[in-house]
Amino acid sequence: MPKPMLKRSVQQTQTNNVLSVTGNQKQNNQNQQMNKMKIDKLLRQKRSKEYMDALHKLDVGGHVHNQNKVDEITNAIKREFPEVEISGILLGYVSICYLGKPYEVHTLDIASGIIEHYKSGETLPNGMEKARGIALHGGYEFIEVYVDCCRAVSSNGTVSVISI
């Protein structure tokens, strides 16, 4: 008889451990959802004049080969979102290129810190192609491209979230 009692207590202990692990996982998921909601709320806020001005410099020209200018722009981005580690979720920026034909849009790739101008028909890298149509036809100043959505920024700094 003692043998079955021992097995029951081991089974009960294992069940209790599973429940406590499951409880911890549930808490972690809730914390992640709360953090995502806070980040989403922060990223919906109107953009500052300094931020807008920095991103307007993307199309001036000469930044493609001047890493100091690129660094100035990326620093302005970091100052805009000091509460968030943006590098893991922000892929880059896409906007209309005003350098003229044959160029259509330009990008700033956050991971590599590269500004690139693209001709009509050239594919944009790193998931930024999804923002091309919005940039060309949406009437926005630029598009922030995130892993899960695009955020289109108007000339007054207001943000529209576009799920793609």
C-alpha angles and dihedrals in degrees: 000000000000090000097068092046091056092052092050093052091049090049091048091050091050091049091050091050092050091051093050092049090048089050091053091049090051090052091049091051090050091050091050091050091049091050092048090051091051092048092047090051092049093048091052092061121110113270121245125248091245090055093047092048092050093052092047087063090067092083098044092092130233092068091098090075100028111083092183090062091047089050090051090055094047090048090054088053091052091049090052092057107029093151095057134064091227098175093082096052107027113079098180148276134291127191142153114285115228096190088100136235130019091023119085109169139001131213141202110210106207097199095054099025092230127146112206134179116215131206123223109285097020112125117239116233134237100023095307095116088085089070098050097088092046091050093049099043109015102081093235129135093231142336123239107212116210130178092255105028148352124255113207113205120207125213091263091053099255116143130224118193114220118190114210 
